[in-house]
Amino acid sequence: MTAYLHSTSENFGTSNGLQHHRLRDVPPRDPIACAGLLRAAHSLLETNDLSEHLSQLVHTPGERPTRTPWVRIYARHENSCSRRFRDAAEPLTRTYRKIGGPQGLRAPLRDDYRPEHIPAYLEPDWHERYFAPIAGIAPKVLRRTAAVRLVQWAIGGPLDEAATYLGIAPDRVRFRSNTDFQRWERAGRNPAEFERVLRELSTELRAPHRPLIDYQRRREALRDWALPPDEWDALVSELPPIPGPIRPAVGDRKRQDASVFIWVQVTQGEHLFAPRPIEAEQPQDVQREWALRRNTTWYNLVRPDTFRHYADLRKLLAEYAQQLARDIDSGAGR
């Protein structure tokens, strides 16, 4: 609260127009500044949503949240703030307390969900309920950025470190808060809306007795994973016959794409960052050929009105993925 009142006093200034008044242990002498200070304190104490109230102070167009004037003031006075105030401010300011050690590691101010509970591309249900109604940013960028932000809130550090934790290659996708804000502003949207929705989701994740999936465990289990040849042969043997003389290819390239599909289903990650060990074993010219056909095969596997072969294959792969996820979660492996 001290930080809030301090910043408000600085912003109100004095009746002669100067902006240099600093709050100490006594109210401002100027009656206008004092009235403004009391009004700010009253609005703070009466609000039902403290995080939403504070978010209006945090956002400055074009600035990262950690560099806005209010956040710098808060950082100087956070120790004198109440626990409720710090809980509300922490996800807005990205402030983290030191937990010791030679590297000066930092951790969140409160114990929410853990980073392993966040999938790299959000669960589809989370996206539909929280983020789908928001316009102005491509869904792919929004889902990816939301997942990285949630991990950053849990472990601290820069966005690239959170992305690496999720298995997102930072050399291919850069995360910059100010860039996110600029995208939203160009689209005519308030970036604080994204922060508000993110806070709502984080509140759901830390609800008592809510079952959470250990996605990091799944990611580790499927690191450099691909469908074994014998299991792939067993799967494709269950495909219904296709009428006509042409038979769809079911070789190693299709096995690689099927492995990516299963990996996505189990980890809820983005197919761009899935392991491709079968492809990596091929000669360079074959790798280039497979890469050219990668997007077409993926599109056929996921689109709702796909060809019969891909629809049948998708059904079998989804069932396999469900069993694989159960095995990993139970510790049985595969």
TACOR-V673320 format. One record per residue. N is the residue number from 1. RES is the residue in one small letter. SS is DSSP state (alpha for helix, beta for strand, coil for the rest). PSI is psi in whole degrees, -180 to 180 (999 if undefined). OMEGA is omega in radians with two decimals (NA if undefined). Layout:
n=<N	N>
res=<RES	RES>
ss=<SS	SS>
psi=<PSI	PSI>
omega=<OMEGA	OMEGA>
This chain:
n=<1	2	3	4	5	6	7	8	9	10	11	12	13	14	15	16	17	18	19	20	21	22	23	24	25	26	27	28	29	30	31	32	33	34	35	36	37	38	39	40	41	42	43	44	45	46	47	48	49	50	51	52	53	54	55	56	57	58	59	60	61	62	63	64	65	66	67	68	69	70	71	72	73	74	75	76	77	78	79	80	81	82	83	84	85	86	87	88	89	90	91	92	93	94	95	96	97	98	99	100	101	102	103	104	105	106	107	108	109	110	111	112	113	114	115	116	117	118	119	120	121	122	123	124	125	126	127	128	129	130	131	132	133	134	135	136	137	138	139	140	141	142	143	144	145	146	147	148	149	150	151	152	153	154	155	156	157	158	159	160	161	162	163	164	165	166	167	168	169	170	171	172	173	174	175	176	177	178	179	180	181	182	183	184	185	186	187	188	189	190	191	192	193	194	195	196	197	198	199	200	201	202	203	204	205	206	207	208	209	210	211	212	213	214	215	216	217	218	219	220	221	222	223	224	225	226	227	228	229	230	231	232	233	234	235	236	237	238	239	240	241	242	243	244	245	246	247	248	249	250	251	252	253	254	255	256	257	258	259	260	261	262	263	264	265	266	267	268	269	270	271	272	273	274	275	276	277	278	279	280	281	282	283	284	285	286	287	288	289	290	291	292	293	294	295	296	297	298	299	300	301	302	303	304	305	306	307	308	309	310	311	312	313	314	315	316	317	318	319	320	321	322	323	324	325	326	327	328	329	330	331	332	333	334>
res=<m	t	a	y	l	h	s	t	s	e	n	f	g	t	s	n	g	l	q	h	h	r	l	r	d	v	p	p	r	d	p	i	a	c	a	g	l	l	r	a	a	h	s	l	l	e	t	n	d	l	s	e	h	l	s	q	l	v	h	t	p	g	e	r	p	t	r	t	p	w	v	r	i	y	a	r	h	e	n	s	c	s	r	r	f	r	d	a	a	e	p	l	t	r	t	y	r	k	i	g	g	p	q	g	l	r	a	p	l	r	d	d	y	r	p	e	h	i	p	a	y	l	e	p	d	w	h	e	r	y	f	a	p	i	a	g	i	a	p	k	v	l	r	r	t	a	a	v	r	l	v	q	w	a	i	g	g	p	l	d	e	a	a	t	y	l	g	i	a	p	d	r	v	r	f	r	s	n	t	d	f	q	r	w	e	r	a	g	r	n	p	a	e	f	e	r	v	l	r	e	l	s	t	e	l	r	a	p	h	r	p	l	i	d	y	q	r	r	r	e	a	l	r	d	w	a	l	p	p	d	e	w	d	a	l	v	s	e	l	p	p	i	p	g	p	i	r	p	a	v	g	d	r	k	r	q	d	a	s	v	f	i	w	v	q	v	t	q	g	e	h	l	f	a	p	r	p	i	e	a	e	q	p	q	d	v	q	r	e	w	a	l	r	r	n	t	t	w	y	n	l	v	r	p	d	t	f	r	h	y	a	d	l	r	k	l	l	a	e	y	a	q	q	l	a	r	d	i	d	s	g	a	g	r>
ss=<coil	alpha	alpha	alpha	alpha	alpha	alpha	alpha	alpha	alpha	alpha	alpha	coil	coil	coil	coil	coil	coil	coil	coil	coil	coil	coil	coil	coil	coil	coil	coil	coil	coil	alpha	alpha	alpha	alpha	alpha	alpha	alpha	alpha	alpha	alpha	alpha	alpha	alpha	alpha	alpha	alpha	coil	coil	coil	alpha	alpha	alpha	alpha	alpha	alpha	alpha	alpha	alpha	coil	coil	coil	coil	coil	coil	alpha	alpha	alpha	coil	alpha	alpha	alpha	alpha	alpha	alpha	alpha	alpha	alpha	alpha	alpha	alpha	coil	coil	alpha	alpha	alpha	alpha	alpha	alpha	alpha	alpha	alpha	alpha	alpha	coil	coil	coil	beta	beta	coil	coil	coil	coil	coil	coil	coil	beta	beta	coil	coil	coil	coil	coil	coil	coil	alpha	alpha	alpha	coil	coil	coil	coil	coil	coil	alpha	alpha	alpha	alpha	alpha	alpha	alpha	alpha	coil	coil	coil	coil	coil	coil	coil	alpha	alpha	alpha	alpha	alpha	alpha	alpha	alpha	alpha	alpha	alpha	alpha	alpha	alpha	alpha	alpha	alpha	coil	coil	coil	alpha	alpha	alpha	alpha	alpha	alpha	alpha	coil	coil	coil	coil	coil	coil	coil	coil	coil	coil	coil	alpha	alpha	alpha	alpha	alpha	alpha	alpha	alpha	alpha	alpha	coil	coil	coil	coil	alpha	alpha	alpha	alpha	alpha	alpha	alpha	alpha	alpha	alpha	alpha	alpha	alpha	alpha	alpha	coil	coil	coil	coil	coil	coil	coil	coil	coil	alpha	alpha	alpha	alpha	alpha	alpha	alpha	coil	coil	coil	coil	coil	coil	coil	alpha	alpha	alpha	alpha	alpha	alpha	alpha	alpha	alpha	coil	coil	coil	coil	coil	coil	coil	coil	coil	coil	coil	coil	coil	coil	alpha	alpha	alpha	alpha	alpha	alpha	alpha	alpha	alpha	alpha	alpha	alpha	alpha	alpha	alpha	alpha	coil	coil	coil	alpha	alpha	alpha	coil	coil	coil	alpha	alpha	alpha	alpha	coil	coil	coil	alpha	alpha	alpha	alpha	alpha	alpha	alpha	alpha	alpha	alpha	alpha	alpha	alpha	alpha	alpha	alpha	alpha	alpha	alpha	coil	coil	coil	coil	coil	alpha	alpha	alpha	alpha	alpha	alpha	alpha	alpha	alpha	alpha	alpha	alpha	alpha	alpha	alpha	alpha	alpha	alpha	alpha	alpha	alpha	alpha	alpha	coil	coil	coil	coil>
psi=<-36	-44	-41	-48	-37	-49	-37	-43	-41	-38	-35	-34	-147	171	-20	9	-6	149	29	5	135	135	130	-130	5	155	156	146	-33	126	-33	-45	-40	-42	-41	-38	-44	-40	-42	-43	-41	-44	-34	-45	-26	-14	145	-25	92	-38	-44	-40	-44	-29	-26	-25	-31	-43	126	124	130	-4	147	149	-36	-6	2	154	-42	-40	-39	-37	-44	-40	-29	-23	9	-31	-21	2	156	163	-39	-42	-44	-38	-38	-34	-29	-50	-20	-35	-11	35	140	141	146	140	18	-175	160	-23	-1	43	152	152	159	160	-23	164	96	-147	165	159	-29	-12	-1	122	154	-15	21	149	140	-37	-39	-44	-45	-42	-29	-44	-26	-38	-12	127	163	-18	141	136	-37	-46	-41	-47	-43	-46	-39	-43	-43	-41	-43	-40	-40	-40	-32	-32	-11	-173	178	167	-36	-35	-40	-39	-42	-39	-37	-3	14	123	112	-20	-14	-28	117	143	117	123	-42	-32	-42	-47	-42	-38	-46	-42	-40	-30	2	21	155	119	-24	-22	-42	-43	-40	-46	-38	-40	-39	-42	-42	-32	-42	-40	-28	14	141	140	17	121	129	144	139	88	-29	-39	-42	-42	-42	-39	-30	16	126	34	151	156	126	145	-40	-37	-34	-44	-38	-38	-51	-22	-19	-6	134	148	145	126	150	171	-19	129	129	145	139	36	-159	-32	-45	-36	-38	-45	-36	-37	-40	-42	-45	-44	-43	-43	-39	-44	-13	37	-177	134	-24	-27	15	148	146	64	-32	-45	-39	-24	-8	158	158	-41	-35	-39	-42	-41	-44	-41	-36	-27	-2	-50	-36	-46	-43	-43	-42	-31	-30	-18	145	-31	44	176	159	-42	-46	-34	-44	-42	-42	-41	-45	-41	-37	-40	-41	-43	-40	-43	-39	-42	-41	-40	-44	-44	-32	-10	7	-23	-169	999>
omega=<3.11	-3.14	-3.14	-3.11	3.11	-3.12	3.14	3.12	3.13	-3.09	3.14	3.12	-3.12	-3.06	3.13	3.03	3.13	-3.11	-3.01	-3.11	3.13	3.11	3.05	-3.14	3.14	3.12	3.07	3.11	-3.12	-3.07	-3.14	3.11	3.13	3.12	3.11	3.13	3.13	3.12	3.12	3.13	3.13	-3.13	3.12	-3.07	-3.07	-3.05	3.08	-3.13	-3.06	3.13	3.12	3.14	-3.11	-3.10	3.11	3.10	-2.99	-2.98	2.97	-3.06	3.10	-3.11	2.96	-3.10	-3.06	-3.08	-3.14	-3.09	-3.10	-3.11	3.12	3.09	-3.14	-3.12	-3.14	-2.99	-3.02	-3.12	3.13	-3.14	3.12	3.11	3.12	-3.14	-3.13	3.10	3.14	-3.06	-3.00	3.14	3.13	-3.02	-3.05	3.10	-3.10	3.12	3.11	3.12	3.01	-3.12	-3.07	-3.12	-3.12	-3.10	-3.11	-3.12	3.12	3.12	-3.11	-3.10	3.12	2.89	3.07	-3.05	-3.13	-3.14	-3.08	3.02	-3.02	-3.12	-3.07	2.97	-3.13	3.14	3.10	-3.12	-3.08	-3.06	-3.03	-2.94	-3.10	3.14	-3.10	3.11	3.04	3.11	3.12	-3.11	-3.13	3.13	-3.11	-3.11	-3.14	-3.10	3.13	3.13	-3.14	3.12	-3.13	3.10	3.11	3.11	-3.06	-3.03	-3.08	3.12	-3.12	-3.12	-3.13	3.10	3.08	3.12	3.12	3.10	-3.12	-3.13	3.11	-3.06	-3.10	3.11	3.11	-3.12	3.13	3.13	3.12	-3.08	-3.09	3.08	3.09	-3.13	-3.11	3.08	-3.11	-3.11	3.10	3.11	3.12	-3.14	3.11	3.13	3.12	3.12	3.09	3.12	-3.14	-3.13	3.12	3.10	3.12	3.12	3.14	3.07	3.10	-3.07	-3.13	3.08	-3.11	3.03	3.09	3.14	-3.14	-3.11	3.06	-3.11	3.10	3.08	3.11	3.13	3.13	-3.13	-3.07	3.06	-3.12	-3.09	2.99	3.09	3.05	-3.09	-3.10	3.12	3.06	3.12	3.12	3.14	-3.06	3.08	3.13	-3.14	3.08	3.13	3.11	3.14	3.11	-3.06	-3.05	3.11	3.12	3.12	3.11	-3.12	-3.05	3.11	3.12	3.09	3.09	3.14	3.08	3.10	3.10	3.13	3.12	3.12	3.12	-3.13	-3.07	-3.04	-3.00	3.06	-3.12	-3.02	3.13	-3.05	3.12	3.07	3.12	-3.07	3.13	3.13	-3.10	-3.13	-3.07	3.01	-3.06	-3.12	3.10	3.09	3.12	3.13	3.13	-3.12	-3.14	-3.08	-3.04	-3.06	3.14	3.14	3.13	3.13	-3.14	3.13	-3.00	-3.09	-3.05	-3.07	-3.05	3.12	-3.04	-3.13	-3.11	3.09	3.12	3.14	-3.14	3.13	3.13	-3.14	3.12	3.11	3.10	-3.12	3.12	3.13	3.12	3.11	3.12	3.14	-3.13	-3.11	-3.12	-3.13	-3.09	-3.11	-3.14	NA>
